[in-house]
Amino acid sequence: MHNPRRPVVLPMRSGVSPSCVVLPTQGEGSMLDFLGTRLSKVSRVDWQRRMAAGEVVDERGVVVLPDRRFEPGLRLFYYRTLDNEPQPPGLEAVLYWDEHVLVADKPHFMPVIPTGRYLHHTLLVRLKRQLGLSELSPLHRIDRDTAGLVLFSVQQKTRGAYQALFRERSICKEYEAVAPWRPEQVFPCERASRIEESPQFFRMQEVSGPPNSLTTIERLETGAHWARYRLRPITGKRHQLRVHMAALGLALRNDPFYPSVNDVPDGDWSRPLQLLARSLAFTDPLSGEQRSFTSGLNLLPLDAP
């Protein structure tokens, strides 16, 4: 690699920062050959069009032309595009914003960052486009199916101080969930287990071994069939809350993955997962002030059909 730091060679465009691909240490042919093979979802014709438009540059900011020879270890920057991107319902809300952090309230179904079929209709890209914050970056993530609070770093210079809050478990996160209730289950309780990726890459599972995840669970209210719970993840494993509740026989309402896969058709937004990132609280590592934020969103009533 020619330059160990990520250079700014293409500006943010409509909230989308340029993507990067690194050429391997061995190869031959032209830059067009490499891109057409490595990133084959984009046609050679489209790569030629992008290159002619100056939308593919190297780490020095030099426009990459189709017939340029392969250069081992070089980084190329380009803009990702998507056709027919789904547009989830609902709008995000900015609850707090200063020179270091931003707190946003995310609706159900909206991914936090670009992934798969989603690019422009992700929380990160929408906020960057609306606010012009090119260095905006999420400090943690919640599932696309989950609604609620997401904490962002506004500038790279102070990002490390806020990332340490999560690394050192110095931030208090509370979630709200709707799930069945079992009168024999005693609350409050804790669930500690070992969570690892399942053979289905998009799901997690509990396995034997030393616990690597811990959640405290409290029942807030009960209805005829459903109950409302407060969940506090002490650790931050992927899908931790969903896995722990399903393991207790209390799978979250409208969960498409747990305890079994029940994917909804594309474009069906009628059954939002009943999980909400309700609150965040922490001591600001720069100012020493106590910060506390609460989501303005709500889950379904317990008696909702």
Disulfide bonds with the S-S distance in Angstrom:
none
